[in-house]
Amino acid sequence: MQEIQLKGGRTTFGVVRIGNKLYRPHKQESNFANSVLKFLETQNFPYSQKYLGRDEKGRDMFEFIDGSVPIEIGDTTPSQLNDFMQIIKQMHDLTEKISPQGKVICHNDLSPCNTVFRNNHPVGIIDWDSAAYGERWEDLTYILWL
């Protein structure tokens, strides 16, 4: 199968799609992010990529989430924002279980450019390399800043 270079990627270059898998260069911060994705999968959180391990080139492999990812931030509708906020609340509620007291796991780069849309509604969150323990308001203020 052919490697298809994906557009976008302001901080991670070399992201490709092969069939129904996404490959991206492994970085030091990928270890924590990948463990978060594994945890979210065990919790049946449907809005994150499934981490599939590393390939023979050392790249991280993920399930490809079909849909569209905006290149620019652009406008969002109230319905899209409502859906997105429900997804973030669910993510924070789940990750509170494995975080230090009073903390959750924050994505720390939530924007339309890291969201997969289908039929104009968010169906997936991608690019988890900035994930870290934090407080809910940190993700929310990042979203508001945009």
Secondary structure as UniProt FT lines:
FT   STRAND          4..5
FT   STRAND          16..18
FT   TURN            19..20
FT   STRAND          21..24
FT   TURN            28..29
FT   HELIX           30..42
FT   TURN            43..44
FT   TURN            46..47
FT   STRAND          51..54
FT   TURN            56..57
FT   STRAND          60..63
FT   HELIX           78..95
FT   HELIX           96..98
FT   TURN            101..102
FT   STRAND          104..106
FT   HELIX           112..114
FT   STRAND          115..118
FT   TURN            119..120
FT   STRAND          121..125
FT   TURN            129..130
FT   STRAND          132..134
FT   HELIX           136..145
//
